[in-house]
Amino acid sequence: MSQQPLRPKRFQFSMRQMLRFVGVLCVLCALCASLLSFIRWITDEGMRNQCGNNLKLIGMALRGYHEVYGCFPAPYSVDDSGRPLHSWRVAIEPFRARSTIFQSSFDFTLSWSHPKNLKVSTPIADYGFTCPASRSPPGSGFTNYVMVVGQKRRAQVRNTEENPDAIFVVEIADSNIHWTEPRDLNFDEMSFRVNDYSEPSISSRHRHGAMVIYADGRVHFLDESTNPDELEYLLTENLDDASARTNTAE
């Protein structure tokens, strides 16, 4: 007597089982989404904290420069003919921990863009002049930390005692500015909306805002909900107040 071939069993789901399966799947998807959101938040917080540490070290270097020279550095240095040579970031480099090799190899008589200087300076940007959340390619030499300069910012804060509440250094996302280049964020051309990626602005790849340094070295996270008029006031009015106090004293 021949045996009938075994037929594979067919799995049949009842409507209740199907709904239960879909419910479990939805819960798993929600847990995965929550986990990914948490990982993203942890990663962003870590990069934001590292960015804040970078700015704290820049603030310390600025104060170190101030202690030695009695003022903050100008936005850039010039040669004998008045041609811009290097950024203020180069001026504070001797006051940072990683300055030994740079100081001995960088030729301060040559422009920032001279091949000899670029070879020395470009790798240093990744050690304190670049936000870890930046989308600039590693090794590009681009910085995310700039001064706000321009016609209304020429009365640059020179003394922390005169005006500790002036915003001095700001973060800018994907600036395409080499850290030794004598170029910063121009007040006369910028947007006063934080994280306005359509125009040059105080911005970052952090969520909800960007970092700034005040003249007394405080690091502050500037929320992207900051009113543009208020931000413009913070960038100019404090300077005007300090200038008025100086003129009155004289």
C-alpha positions in Angstrom: 0.0 0.0 0.0 1.6 3.3 -1.1 1.9 6.1 1.3 0.4 9.5 0.5 3.1 12.3 0.3 3.1 14.6 3.3 1.6 17.9 2.5 3.1 21.0 4.2 0.9 22.4 6.9 -0.9 25.6 6.2 -0.7 28.2 8.9 -4.0 30.0 9.2 -4.3 33.1 11.3 -7.5 34.1 12.9 -8.5 37.7 12.9 -7.6 37.9 16.6 -4.2 36.5 16.0 -3.6 38.8 13.1 -4.5 41.8 15.2 -2.3 40.6 18.0 0.6 40.2 15.6 0.1 43.7 14.2 -0.1 45.1 17.7 3.2 43.5 18.7 4.8 44.8 15.5 3.6 48.3 16.2 5.0 48.1 19.8 8.4 46.9 18.5 8.5 49.7 15.9 7.7 52.3 18.5 10.4 50.9 20.8 12.9 51.0 17.9 11.9 54.6 17.1 12.3 55.6 20.7 15.7 53.9 20.9 16.9 55.7 17.8 15.6 59.0 19.1 17.4 58.4 22.4 20.7 57.5 20.6 20.4 60.6 18.5 19.8 62.7 21.6 22.8 61.2 23.4 25.0 61.7 20.4 23.8 65.3 19.9 24.3 66.1 23.6 27.8 64.6 23.5 28.8 66.7 20.4 27.2 69.8 21.9 29.2 69.3 25.1 32.4 68.9 23.1 31.6 72.0 21.2 31.1 73.9 24.4 34.4 72.6 25.7 36.1 73.8 22.5 34.6 77.3 23.0 35.6 77.3 26.7 39.2 76.7 25.7 39.0 79.4 23.1 37.6 81.7 25.7 40.5 80.9 28.0 43.0 81.6 25.2 41.3 84.9 24.6 41.6 85.8 28.2 45.2 84.7 28.2 45.9 87.0 25.3 44.1 89.8 27.1 46.2 89.3 30.2 49.5 89.6 28.2 48.5 92.4 25.8 45.8 94.2 27.7 43.2 93.8 25.0 41.6 91.2 22.8 43.2 90.4 19.4 42.0 92.3 16.4 40.0 90.2 13.9 43.1 89.8 11.7 46.7 90.8 11.5 48.2 92.7 8.6 51.5 93.1 6.8 53.4 96.3 6.3 51.2 97.3 3.3 48.0 96.6 5.3 47.1 93.4 3.6 45.4 90.9 5.9 47.6 88.0 6.9 46.1 85.8 9.6 43.0 85.4 11.6 42.6 86.3 15.3 42.5 82.5 15.8 46.2 82.4 14.9 46.9 85.1 17.5 45.4 83.1 20.3 47.1 79.8 19.3 50.1 80.3 21.6 47.6 80.4 24.5 46.2 77.0 23.6 47.6 73.6 24.8 48.4 72.4 21.3 50.5 75.3 20.1 54.1 74.0 20.3 54.4 72.4 16.8 52.4 75.2 15.2 54.5 78.0 16.8 57.8 76.5 15.6 56.6 75.7 12.1 54.1 78.4 11.1 55.7 81.3 9.2 54.0 84.5 10.5 55.6 86.6 7.8 53.7 84.7 5.1 50.0 84.7 4.3 47.7 82.1 5.8 47.2 80.6 2.4 50.8 80.1 1.6 51.4 76.3 1.0 54.0 76.1 3.7 51.6 77.5 6.3 48.6 75.5 5.1 50.6 72.3 5.5 51.2 73.1 9.1 47.9 74.7 10.1 45.2 72.6 8.3 45.4 69.5 10.5 45.2 71.6 13.7 41.6 72.7 12.9 40.3 69.3 14.0 41.7 69.9 17.5 39.5 72.6 18.9 38.5 74.8 16.0 35.9 72.5 14.5 32.5 71.6 16.0 32.2 67.7 16.2 28.7 68.1 14.6 30.1 70.0 11.6 29.5 68.5 8.2 32.8 69.8 6.9 35.1 67.0 5.7 37.7 66.0 8.4 41.1 67.5 7.5 39.6 70.4 5.6 40.9 73.0 8.0 37.6 74.7 8.2 36.5 76.3 11.5 33.1 76.8 13.1 34.1 79.5 15.5 34.2 83.1 14.2 33.9 86.7 15.4 31.1 89.0 14.2 32.8 91.8 12.3 31.7 94.7 10.0 30.8 98.4 10.0 28.7 98.3 13.1 31.2 96.0 14.9 34.3 98.0 14.4 34.2 99.2 18.0 35.3 95.7 18.9 35.2 95.0 22.7 38.8 95.5 23.9 38.3 95.0 27.7 36.2 92.6 29.6 35.8 95.1 32.4 34.2 97.6 30.0 31.7 95.2 28.6 31.5 91.6 29.8 28.0 91.0 28.2 29.0 91.6 24.6 28.8 88.5 22.3 32.4 88.1 21.2 32.8 84.7 19.3 29.9 82.8 17.7 29.4 79.4 16.1 28.6 79.1 12.4 27.7 75.9 10.6 29.7 74.8 7.6 31.5 78.1 7.2 34.0 77.1 4.5 36.4 79.4 6.4 39.9 78.1 7.0 40.7 78.6 10.7 43.8 80.7 9.9 42.0 82.7 7.2 41.3 86.4 8.0 37.6 86.1 7.4 34.7 85.9 9.9 30.9 86.5 10.0 30.0 89.9 8.6 27.4 91.8 10.6 26.4 93.8 7.6 25.6 90.7 5.6 24.3 88.2 8.2 20.8 87.0 9.1 19.9 87.7 12.7 17.8 84.5 12.9 19.7 81.7 14.7 20.2 78.6 12.5 19.2 80.4 9.3 20.9 78.1 6.9 19.8 80.1 3.9 22.1 83.0 4.8 25.3 83.5 6.9 24.2 83.5 10.5 25.0 82.4 14.0 24.3 78.7 13.4 25.2 75.1 14.1 24.3 71.5 13.4 23.1 71.2 17.0 19.4 71.0 17.5 17.5 74.2 18.5 20.4 76.6 18.6 24.1 77.5 18.5 26.9 78.4 20.9 28.4 81.9 21.6 31.1 83.3 23.8 30.7 86.5 25.8 33.5 88.9 26.3 34.1 87.6 29.9 34.6 84.1 28.6 31.1 82.7 29.4 29.8 80.1 26.9 26.1 80.3 26.2 23.7 78.2 24.1 21.7 80.7 22.0 18.2 79.3 21.3 17.0 79.5 17.7 13.8 81.0 18.9 15.7 84.2 19.9 14.1 87.2 18.4 16.2 88.6 15.5 15.8 92.2 16.8 17.0 91.1 20.2 20.0 89.3 18.7 20.9 92.4 16.7 20.6 94.4 19.9 22.9 92.0 21.7 25.5 92.3 18.9 25.5 96.1 18.8 23.9 97.9 21.8 26.3 96.5 24.3 29.2 97.8 22.2 27.6 101.2 22.0 27.1 101.2 25.8 30.8 100.3 26.3 31.9 103.0 23.9 29.8 105.6 25.6 31.2 104.7 29.0 34.8 105.0 27.6 34.1 108.4 26.0 32.5 109.7 29.2 35.5 108.5 31.2 37.8 110.3 28.8 
